[in-house]
Amino acid sequence: MRAGHSTIAFALLSLALAACSTQPVSQWEKSGQPTSQRDQDLAQCKYEAEKATASSGDGRLPKSTNEAVNKGVERGLEQADLIKSCMKARGYAPK
């Protein structure tokens, strides 16, 4: 296998493992809360998580595809954790 193919295979494996290790919450519930308010709160939490992770890193470009994928996976996991914390802080529970 050529070096490029092994890097891509490793990157795909990393993504697959990351997807298995964390399950983002797709539904949230809060007693007496209308769906429109939940959707607005979730959108705000997602925005805040993206903003909080936008400048993470040392500012340099990744040296390889593998490094770029790993950084992307780490950022996605961090965002998922921030969204969960934000929604829980607003009184929601995973469905």
C-alpha positions in Angstrom: 0.0 0.0 0.0 1.4 3.4 -0.9 2.0 6.0 1.8 -0.9 8.1 0.6 -3.3 5.2 0.8 -2.2 4.2 4.3 -2.7 7.8 5.5 -6.2 7.9 4.1 -7.0 4.4 5.5 -5.7 5.5 9.0 -7.8 8.7 8.8 -10.9 6.8 7.9 -10.3 4.4 10.8 -9.8 7.3 13.2 -13.1 8.8 12.1 -14.9 5.5 12.5 -13.5 5.0 16.0 -14.3 8.5 17.0 -17.9 8.0 15.8 -18.2 4.9 17.9 -16.7 6.4 21.0 -19.2 9.3 21.3 -22.8 9.6 20.5 -24.1 13.1 20.1 -27.4 13.7 21.7 -29.9 14.3 18.9 -33.0 14.9 21.1 -33.3 17.0 24.3 -36.3 17.4 26.5 -37.4 19.7 29.3 -40.7 19.5 31.0 -43.1 22.2 29.7 -40.7 23.6 27.2 -42.0 24.2 23.7 -40.1 22.7 20.8 -39.4 26.1 19.4 -37.6 27.2 22.6 -35.6 23.9 22.7 -34.5 24.4 19.1 -33.5 28.0 19.8 -31.5 26.9 22.9 -29.8 24.1 21.0 -28.8 26.5 18.2 -27.4 28.9 20.7 -25.4 26.1 22.4 -24.1 24.9 19.1 -23.0 28.5 18.2 -21.3 28.9 21.5 -19.5 25.6 21.1 -18.3 26.5 17.6 -17.1 29.9 18.8 -15.3 28.4 21.8 -13.4 25.9 19.5 -12.8 28.2 16.5 -9.4 29.3 17.7 -8.2 26.1 19.2 -4.8 25.0 18.1 -1.5 26.6 17.6 -2.3 28.5 14.4 -0.2 26.4 12.1 -1.4 24.3 9.2 -1.5 20.6 9.6 1.5 18.7 8.2 -0.5 15.8 6.9 -4.0 14.6 6.2 -3.8 12.4 9.3 -3.0 15.4 11.5 -5.8 17.4 9.9 -8.3 14.6 10.4 -7.2 14.1 14.0 -7.6 17.8 14.8 -11.0 17.8 13.2 -12.1 14.8 15.2 -10.8 16.4 18.4 -12.6 19.6 17.7 -15.9 17.8 17.0 -15.6 15.8 20.2 -14.9 19.0 22.2 -17.9 20.7 20.5 -20.2 17.8 21.4 -19.1 17.9 25.0 -19.7 21.7 25.2 -23.1 21.4 23.6 -24.1 18.7 26.1 -22.9 20.8 29.0 -24.7 23.9 27.7 -28.0 22.1 27.2 -27.8 20.4 30.7 -27.0 23.8 32.2 -30.2 25.1 30.6 -32.2 22.4 32.3 -32.5 19.9 29.4 -32.0 16.1 29.6 -31.1 13.8 26.8 -34.1 11.9 25.4 
